[in-house]
Structures are given as structure tokens and as C-alpha cells.
Amino acid sequence: MAIAHEQLEPNQTEARGFALYVGVDEAAAKAAGTTLAEVVNALRAKVAELVPAAHDETFAAVALAPKGVGGKNVDIVRTALRDPRALDKLVSKRDDQESETNKGILVDFSRKKVFANGNNAELTYKEFELLSYLITHEGATVSRNELIELVWDGDEDNAPNDRTIDVHIRRLRSKISGYEDIIRTVRGGGYRFDKHPDVHVEDYSI
């Protein structure tokens, strides 16, 4: 494998060998009337023929992968043999997939947490209760009075009025910036949550 030399000037480096990645599996070799071992030995012999001094400094490694795994053979070989560029590409692909997975709103009922694009929205207990109540009543318009009665049940001293429930909703929306429209305002009626492609719910049984 090549030695990393990012800190070296071009005139401070020299070629000491090379890596040849060949994407051929046993089935392809068999179809060509040979085997993978025979291909490897033939290549080693050819190198020794061209450069006799390389006979004792030639190493061959066969890349193994789980049966049925997808992808191009040469990419599997490069990754299995720890080619730096292939590994960088693999890490970048995983980061992209993880970023894609984290997009949107994740409502975790078991932990009573909400995540926006992978980040904890830091909702207060009441803000989470407001959102979860709307979600569990998907498609229904919930009046401000109903929210007060259900979310602040038994807490009459701290229960808000119609006006302050709007403040709670506004604060809740600000914490999920970019996805505020998942909580719809129904003029003269209250609030409603409709099924939304950016909202993912875990452990719905609360």
C-alpha cells in the first residue's frame, strides 16, 4: 500500500512499488476456464519475468467478502485491502446516508424527546406533551381549551389561558425551526397535526 506523504514535497518522494486491484471473483474466473489462484500465480510469474529482482518482494492477497454482498468487485477488493481512497469514499457515503437519515423531525415517545435534523430540540415537558397530544390526534382539530384541559390536567394554578397557549405553541415551533408547519393553526378552531413526510415517530404506544 502507498505510504501517506501529504507533508512531503514531490522531490522528497520516490516510487517503491505499486498495488494492482483486480475485480475478478471465482465465478468469473471459472467462466474463463481458470481459477482465481491460477490468475494470481500467473500475475506474480509475469512480474518476476519482467523484473527478476521483484521475485522475493511480491505479495498477493485475495479479498474476501460475505456471500451475496452487492457492489462492484473492484470496489470490494479496494475496501477489503484498505485502500485509503476507497476507505475515504466509504466513510463519505456512510456520512451522507446518516445525514439523510437524520433529516426531518424524530419524535421519540419512549424518551419524551424530539430531534430536528438529528439535534435534540430541547423541548420542555409541556411542549412535548402539546406536540405528542396533537400527533396522537392526527387529522383532528384540537381546541385551545382541550389542550389546556388535557395537557394541564390537575394543574389549575399553572394552566394557561387561550392567549398563552398560543405562546407555548410559538415557542414549540421555534425549537423545530424549518418544520413549523407540522403544527397547523385552524382559524377559530385551534391546532391540528396532519400526517407529514418529515415527521418520524418511534414507540407510538404512549
C-alpha positions as CSV (number, residue, x, y, z in Angstrom):
1,M,0.0,0.0,0.0
2,A,1.1,3.6,-0.6
3,I,2.6,5.4,2.4
4,A,0.8,8.7,3.1
5,H,3.1,11.6,2.3
6,E,0.9,14.6,2.4
7,Q,3.5,16.6,4.3
8,L,6.3,15.8,1.8
9,E,7.4,17.8,-1.2
10,P,7.2,16.0,-4.6
11,N,11.0,15.8,-4.8
12,Q,11.2,14.1,-1.4
13,T,9.3,11.0,-2.6
14,E,10.1,8.0,-4.7
15,A,8.0,5.1,-6.1
16,R,8.7,1.9,-4.1
17,G,6.1,-0.4,-5.7
18,F,2.5,-0.5,-6.8
19,A,-0.8,-2.1,-5.9
20,L,-2.9,-3.6,-8.6
21,Y,-6.6,-4.2,-7.8
22,V,-8.3,-6.9,-9.9
23,G,-12.0,-7.3,-9.6
24,V,-12.5,-10.9,-10.5
25,D,-14.4,-13.5,-8.5
26,E,-14.3,-17.2,-8.6
27,A,-17.3,-17.5,-10.9
28,A,-15.8,-15.1,-13.5
29,A,-12.5,-17.0,-13.3
30,K,-14.3,-20.3,-13.8
31,A,-16.2,-19.0,-16.8
32,A,-12.9,-18.1,-18.4
33,G,-11.6,-21.6,-17.8
34,T,-9.3,-20.8,-14.9
35,T,-9.3,-20.2,-11.1
36,L,-8.5,-17.2,-9.0
37,A,-5.4,-18.9,-7.7
38,E,-4.1,-19.5,-11.2
39,V,-4.7,-15.9,-12.1
40,V,-2.8,-14.7,-9.1
41,N,0.2,-17.0,-9.7
42,A,0.3,-16.0,-13.4
43,L,0.5,-12.4,-12.5
44,R,3.2,-13.0,-10.0
45,A,5.2,-15.0,-12.5
46,K,4.8,-12.2,-15.1
47,V,6.2,-9.6,-12.6
48,A,9.2,-11.9,-11.9
49,E,9.7,-12.4,-15.6
50,L,9.8,-8.6,-16.2
51,V,11.7,-7.7,-13.1
52,P,13.6,-10.7,-11.6
53,A,14.6,-8.7,-8.6
54,A,11.0,-8.3,-7.6
55,H,10.5,-12.1,-7.2
56,D,11.1,-12.0,-3.4
57,E,9.2,-8.7,-2.9
58,T,5.9,-9.6,-4.5
59,F,2.9,-10.2,-2.3
60,A,-0.6,-11.2,-3.3
61,A,-3.7,-11.0,-1.2
62,V,-7.2,-12.2,-2.0
63,A,-10.1,-10.1,-0.8
64,L,-12.9,-12.0,0.9
65,A,-16.4,-10.6,1.3
66,P,-19.7,-12.1,2.7
67,K,-21.6,-14.1,0.1
68,G,-24.3,-12.1,-1.7
69,V,-22.9,-8.7,-0.9
70,G,-23.6,-6.2,-3.6
71,G,-21.3,-3.7,-5.3
72,K,-18.5,-3.8,-7.9
73,N,-15.9,-6.4,-7.3
74,V,-13.0,-4.0,-7.7
75,D,-14.6,-1.7,-5.1
76,I,-15.0,-4.6,-2.7
77,V,-11.3,-5.5,-3.2
78,R,-10.0,-2.0,-2.7
79,T,-12.1,-1.6,0.5
80,A,-11.1,-5.0,1.9
81,L,-7.4,-4.3,1.2
82,R,-7.6,-1.0,3.0
83,D,-7.0,1.3,0.0
84,P,-7.1,4.8,1.6
85,R,-9.1,6.4,-1.3
86,A,-11.7,3.6,-1.2
87,L,-12.0,3.9,2.6
88,D,-12.5,7.6,2.4
89,K,-15.2,7.1,-0.2
90,L,-16.9,4.5,2.1
91,V,-16.8,6.9,5.1
92,S,-18.2,9.7,2.9
93,K,-21.0,7.5,1.7
94,R,-21.9,6.5,5.3
95,D,-21.8,10.1,6.4
96,D,-24.2,11.0,3.5
97,Q,-26.5,8.2,4.5
98,E,-26.5,9.2,8.1
99,S,-27.2,12.8,7.2
100,E,-30.1,11.7,5.0
101,T,-31.5,9.6,7.8
102,N,-31.3,12.4,10.3
103,K,-33.3,14.8,8.2
104,G,-36.7,15.8,9.5
105,I,-38.4,15.5,12.8
106,L,-38.0,12.4,15.0
107,V,-40.4,12.1,17.9
108,D,-39.2,9.6,20.5
109,F,-42.1,8.9,22.8
110,S,-40.2,6.4,25.0
111,R,-37.6,9.1,25.9
112,K,-40.0,12.0,25.6
113,K,-37.6,13.8,23.2
114,V,-37.9,15.4,19.8
115,F,-35.0,15.7,17.4
116,A,-34.8,18.1,14.5
117,N,-32.3,17.1,11.8
118,G,-30.6,14.9,14.4
119,N,-30.3,17.6,17.0
120,N,-32.2,17.5,20.3
121,A,-34.9,20.2,20.1
122,E,-34.7,20.6,23.9
123,L,-38.5,20.7,24.4
124,T,-39.8,21.3,27.8
125,Y,-42.1,18.7,29.4
126,K,-45.3,20.7,28.5
127,E,-44.0,21.5,24.9
128,F,-43.5,17.7,24.4
129,E,-46.9,17.0,25.8
130,L,-48.5,19.5,23.5
131,L,-46.8,18.1,20.4
132,S,-47.5,14.4,21.3
133,Y,-51.2,15.1,22.0
134,L,-51.6,16.7,18.6
135,I,-49.7,13.8,16.9
136,T,-51.8,11.2,18.7
137,H,-54.9,13.0,17.5
138,E,-53.7,13.2,13.9
139,G,-56.1,14.9,11.5
140,A,-58.3,16.3,14.2
141,T,-58.5,20.0,15.1
142,V,-57.8,20.3,18.8
143,S,-59.2,23.4,20.5
144,R,-57.1,25.6,22.8
145,N,-59.4,24.7,25.7
146,E,-59.0,21.0,25.1
147,L,-55.2,21.3,25.1
148,I,-55.4,23.2,28.4
149,E,-57.6,20.6,30.0
150,L,-55.7,17.6,28.8
151,V,-52.1,18.8,29.0
152,W,-52.5,20.8,32.2
153,D,-54.9,18.4,33.8
154,G,-54.8,18.7,37.6
155,D,-52.5,21.8,37.4
156,E,-55.1,24.5,37.5
157,D,-52.7,27.0,39.2
158,N,-50.3,26.9,36.2
159,A,-52.8,26.3,33.4
160,P,-52.6,28.9,30.7
161,N,-55.5,30.8,29.0
162,D,-56.3,30.8,25.3
163,R,-53.8,33.5,24.6
164,T,-50.8,32.0,26.5
165,I,-51.4,28.6,24.8
166,D,-50.5,30.4,21.6
167,V,-47.2,31.5,23.2
168,H,-46.4,27.9,24.1
169,I,-47.1,26.8,20.6
170,R,-45.0,29.6,19.2
171,R,-42.1,28.6,21.4
172,L,-42.5,24.9,20.4
173,R,-42.5,25.9,16.7
174,S,-39.3,28.0,17.2
175,K,-37.5,24.9,18.5
176,I,-38.3,22.9,15.4
177,S,-37.3,25.7,13.0
178,G,-37.8,24.7,9.4
179,Y,-40.6,22.3,10.3
180,E,-43.0,24.7,12.0
181,D,-45.8,23.8,9.5
182,I,-46.2,20.4,11.1
183,I,-48.4,22.2,13.6
184,R,-51.2,23.8,11.7
185,T,-53.3,26.7,13.0
186,V,-57.0,26.3,12.4
187,R,-58.5,29.7,12.5
188,G,-61.3,29.8,15.1
189,G,-60.7,26.2,15.9
190,G,-57.3,25.5,17.4
191,Y,-54.4,23.4,16.2
192,R,-54.0,20.3,14.1
193,F,-51.3,17.8,13.1
194,D,-51.6,16.2,9.7
195,K,-49.6,13.2,8.5
196,H,-46.2,14.7,7.4
197,P,-43.4,13.1,5.4
198,D,-40.7,14.8,7.5
199,V,-42.1,13.5,10.8
200,H,-41.0,10.1,12.1
201,V,-42.4,8.6,15.2
202,E,-40.8,6.0,17.4
203,D,-42.7,4.0,20.1
204,Y,-46.1,5.2,19.3
205,S,-47.7,3.4,22.2
206,I,-47.7,6.1,24.9
